[in-house]
Amino acid sequence: MIKVEIDEGSGFCFGVVTAINKAEEELAKGETLYCLGDIVHNSREVERLKTMGLITINREEFKQLRNAKVLLRAHGEPPETYMIARENNIEIIDATCPVVLRLQKRIKQEFLQDAANNEKQIVIYGKNGHAEVLGLVGQTDGKAIVIEKAEEVKKLDLNKSIRLFSQTTKSLDEFQEIVAYIKQNISPEATFEYYDTICRQVANRMPKLREFAATHDLIFFVSGKKSSNGKMLFEECLKEEEGLQKTENDLIFIGKPIEFDREEFFEH
C-alpha cells in the first residue's frame, strides 16, 4: 500500500503570502494593477493572478508607465525604482518582505558610514542578477561585491576591511564556510564583520526537510524552476539522498502537474 505524505513546512514563505494577499486585495477593487517582475517564481500562481487581472511588467516597461499603480514583490527593490515612481506619478503598493527591508537598511547604513573613505568592501553572498540581490546592491550605489559560491571568496581583497551580508534565501552552511575562510585569511590590519541575514523560516526548514527526505522512499519536490529558494532546498534534499546512497530516481523535481509521471510513480 502506498502512503503519501506532504511535508508540513511546504508552501510559500510569509513574505510571498503577504505579497499575494496584497495583490488580491488591490485587484478586488477593480483597478488596474501592475507587478514589477513575477510576484513569485511559481508559474501556476503567476498565471492564477493573471486571470484575476494582475499585469506583470519588466523594468523597461515600468520606466514607461505614468499615473499607474504598481505592486513591488517581496524580493525588494533598489532606490532607483522608488525614484522613478515619484517622477512618473506611480503609486507603489510595497510588499517588500520585512526581513529583506531590514537587510536593505542595514547595508545602506554600513555603506553611508564609509562612503567618503571607501575603506571597506561590502560583500553580499547571493545570486548575481536575482531580484533581491539587485535591491541590496542598489543600497550601495552598485559598489557592493556579490559572491555566489564559497570559492569566489578568494577574489576579495583580504588586505582591506570586509562587511559580509547574505541574500535571505542562501545556504547557511555555505555562508558559515565563507565566514571561516575570511576569518582565517584576512590581514590583521583589516577588520571583518559579518551579519547572518539568512531568513530563519528558510534556514529552519533545512534540517526538517533532510529528515523528511531520509524517511521516505520517493520524494516529489514541487517548486517553480526559477525559484532560488526552491533550488537551494532541493539541493539539501539531494545531499540527504546521496548520503543514503539513493538514486536520482528517488528524488524528482516537478514544476508543473504535467511533469508528474503516473506510470513512473506506480512503478517505483
Disulfide bonds with the S-S distance in Angstrom:
none
